[in-house]
C-alpha cells in the first residue's frame, strides 16, 4: 500500500518558502507536484513525493528552521475536523489526545502515541512500518503544529519552552486574551479540594490583547 499525506503541511511549507522569496513554481516542478494539488485542501501526496518536496524546499531555502516556520504559517482550521475536535476538548491534554486519535487521517503511515499520566501528558511521533520515512524536519513540523494548534484551541498560551510539567515544576505563566473592549479583569477560581478545603477565588487585572 502506498502511504499518503494530506497536502496541508506541504502547503504551509510552500507559504513559508514564498515569504523567503523562493521560486516555489520551480520547486514544485522539480519534484513533479502540480500547484493545483497543493492548493486543493483535500488532496493527498504519496509519502515519497512529499519527502522529495520537503528536501527540495530545504535545499532552495537554506533555512535550517524551515519546518518551524511552516508550522507558524498554518492557519487554525486548515486541518478542518481535527482542528475542530481539538477545540472541543476540555483540556490541553484532551486536545493533544484527539489530534493523536485522528492523525492517521493526515498521514496514513505516522502515529502520535500519547501517554496520559497523573502529572503530565506526553506524546511521540513514530512511523511503525517504515521508520526511515520519518525525517527530522517533518517530526519538528508535527511537534510545532501540535503545540501551536492546542494553544489556539484551548486559548491558553502554555510555554513553548519547558512545556513538560513534572511534579514540583515552576508555575508557568498562562495568558488569556479577551477581545471584548469592556473586559478589564478575570475572575480565576482554583479548585484543589479533592482532599478537603475550599477553592481559591481571585480577581486579576486584565491586559489588552496582543497586537500581532
matplotlib code that plots the C-alpha trace (Angstrom):
import matplotlib.pyplot as plt

x = [0.0, 1.3, 1.3, -0.1, 0.0, -2.6, -1.2, -1.8, 1.7, 3.2, 1.0, 2.3, 5.8, 5.2, 3.8, 6.9, 9.2, 7.3, 7.8, 11.5, 11.5, 12.0, 10.7, 8.1, 6.9, 10.3, 10.5, 7.1, 8.1, 11.3, 9.5, 6.5, 3.8, 1.2, 0.3, -3.4, -2.7, -1.1, -4.0, -6.6, -7.3, -8.5, -5.6, -3.0, 0.6, 2.4, 4.8, 7.9, 6.8, 6.1, 9.6, 11.1, 9.3, 10.5, 14.1, 14.0, 12.5, 15.3, 17.9, 16.5, 15.6, 18.8, 16.7, 17.5, 14.3, 12.0, 9.7, 9.1, 8.4, 6.0, 4.1, 3.7, 2.2, -0.5, -3.9, -6.1, -8.8, -6.6, -6.9, -10.7, -12.3, -9.1, -8.8, -12.4, -12.1, -9.1, -11.0, -13.9, -11.6, -11.9, -8.1, -4.8, -4.1, -7.5, -6.8, -3.5, -5.3, -7.8, -5.1, -3.4, -6.6, -7.3, -3.7, -3.9, -6.4, -3.5, -0.7, -1.5, 2.0, 2.7, 1.2, 1.3, 1.2, 0.0, 0.5, -1.6, -0.1, -1.1, 1.1, 1.9, 0.7, 3.5, 3.3, 5.7, 6.0, 6.6, 6.4, 6.0, 6.2, 8.8, 10.7, 13.2, 10.4, 10.1, 12.5, 13.7, 12.1, 8.7, 8.9, 9.8, 6.8, 4.5, 5.6, 5.4, 2.0, 0.5, 1.8, 0.6, -2.8, -3.6, -2.6, -5.1, -7.8, -7.5, -6.9, -4.0, -0.5, 1.3, 5.0, 6.7, 9.9, 10.0, 6.4, 6.8, 5.4, 6.6, 5.8, 7.5, 7.6, 7.9, 4.4, 4.1, 2.6, -0.8, -2.2, -5.8, -6.7, -10.1, -11.0, -14.1, -13.2, -15.2, -13.5, -10.7, -10.4, -10.6, -12.2, -10.0, -11.1, -8.5, -10.1, -7.7, -10.3, -10.2, -8.7, -10.9, -10.8, -12.3, -11.4, -9.4, -11.1, -9.1, -9.8, -6.9, -6.5, -6.7, -4.3, -5.1, -5.0, -1.7, -1.4, 0.3]
y = [0.0, 3.5, 5.7, 9.2, 12.6, 15.3, 18.3, 20.7, 20.5, 20.9, 23.9, 25.5, 24.7, 26.5, 29.6, 29.7, 29.4, 32.1, 34.5, 33.9, 34.6, 31.0, 30.2, 27.7, 27.0, 25.7, 23.8, 22.1, 21.3, 19.7, 17.1, 16.7, 18.2, 20.4, 23.8, 22.8, 19.7, 21.8, 24.3, 21.6, 21.2, 17.6, 16.4, 13.9, 13.3, 9.9, 10.0, 9.7, 12.7, 14.7, 13.9, 14.9, 18.3, 19.0, 18.1, 20.4, 23.2, 22.9, 22.9, 26.0, 28.0, 27.3, 27.7, 25.1, 26.0, 25.8, 23.2, 25.5, 28.5, 26.3, 25.4, 29.1, 29.8, 27.2, 28.9, 27.3, 25.4, 24.2, 20.7, 21.0, 18.3, 17.6, 21.3, 21.3, 18.2, 19.7, 22.9, 21.0, 19.1, 20.3, 20.4, 20.8, 17.1, 16.2, 18.3, 16.5, 13.2, 14.0, 15.0, 11.7, 9.7, 11.3, 11.8, 8.8, 11.0, 13.4, 10.8, 7.2, 6.0, 8.1, 7.8, 10.0, 7.7, 9.5, 8.7, 10.4, 10.3, 11.8, 14.8, 15.0, 14.2, 13.0, 12.1, 10.8, 10.8, 7.3, 5.6, 1.9, 0.2, 2.4, 4.4, 5.6, 7.7, 9.8, 12.7, 15.2, 18.2, 16.5, 15.5, 19.0, 20.3, 17.9, 18.8, 22.6, 22.2, 20.2, 22.7, 25.8, 24.2, 23.1, 26.6, 28.2, 25.6, 25.9, 29.7, 29.0, 30.2, 27.4, 27.8, 26.7, 26.1, 23.7, 22.6, 19.3, 19.9, 17.3, 17.4, 20.4, 22.4, 26.2, 27.5, 28.6, 31.9, 31.2, 34.1, 34.5, 37.0, 38.7, 40.8, 42.4, 46.1, 46.3, 43.3, 44.5, 41.7, 37.9, 36.0, 33.0, 30.0, 27.4, 24.3, 21.7, 20.5, 16.7, 16.3, 18.9, 22.6, 25.5, 26.6, 29.8, 32.6, 35.7, 38.7, 39.5, 42.6, 42.1, 43.2, 44.3, 41.6, 41.3, 43.5, 40.8]
z = [0.0, -0.9, 2.2, 1.6, 3.4, 3.3, 1.4, 4.4, 5.7, 2.2, 1.6, 4.8, 3.6, 0.3, 2.1, 4.2, 1.2, -0.7, 2.2, 1.8, -1.9, -3.0, -6.6, -5.5, -9.0, -10.0, -6.7, -7.3, -10.9, -9.8, -7.7, -10.1, -7.9, -9.5, -8.0, -8.1, -6.0, -3.3, -3.3, -3.0, 0.8, 0.3, -1.9, -0.8, -1.8, -1.9, 1.1, -1.0, -3.2, -0.1, 1.3, -2.0, -1.9, 1.7, 0.8, -2.2, -0.1, 2.4, -0.4, -2.0, 1.1, 3.1, 6.2, 8.9, 10.8, 7.8, 9.4, 12.3, 10.0, 8.0, 11.2, 12.0, 8.6, 9.1, 9.9, 12.5, 10.7, 8.0, 9.3, 9.4, 11.5, 13.5, 14.5, 15.4, 17.6, 19.4, 20.0, 21.6, 24.0, 27.7, 28.4, 26.6, 27.1, 25.7, 22.6, 22.1, 22.6, 19.9, 17.5, 18.2, 17.6, 14.2, 13.0, 10.5, 8.5, 8.0, 7.4, 6.9, 8.0, 11.0, 14.5, 17.6, 20.6, 23.7, 27.3, 29.9, 33.4, 36.8, 36.3, 32.6, 29.1, 26.6, 23.0, 20.4, 16.6, 15.2, 11.8, 12.8, 9.4, 7.7, 10.3, 7.7, 6.2, 9.4, 8.8, 11.3, 9.5, 9.4, 13.1, 14.0, 12.0, 13.7, 17.2, 16.4, 14.8, 17.7, 20.2, 18.3, 17.5, 21.0, 22.3, 19.9, 20.5, 24.3, 24.4, 26.8, 25.9, 27.7, 27.3, 24.1, 26.1, 29.1, 28.3, 30.3, 33.7, 36.3, 40.0, 41.6, 38.4, 38.4, 37.8, 34.1, 33.0, 31.4, 29.3, 28.4, 25.6, 25.6, 22.6, 24.2, 24.8, 28.1, 29.8, 32.1, 34.7, 35.1, 38.0, 38.5, 40.5, 41.6, 42.9, 44.5, 47.0, 46.4, 49.9, 51.5, 52.0, 49.9, 46.4, 45.9, 44.0, 43.0, 40.8, 38.5, 36.3, 32.5, 29.8, 26.3, 23.6, 21.6, 18.6, 16.5]

ax = plt.figure().add_subplot(projection="3d")
ax.plot(x, y, z, "-o")
ax.set_aspect("equal")
plt.show()
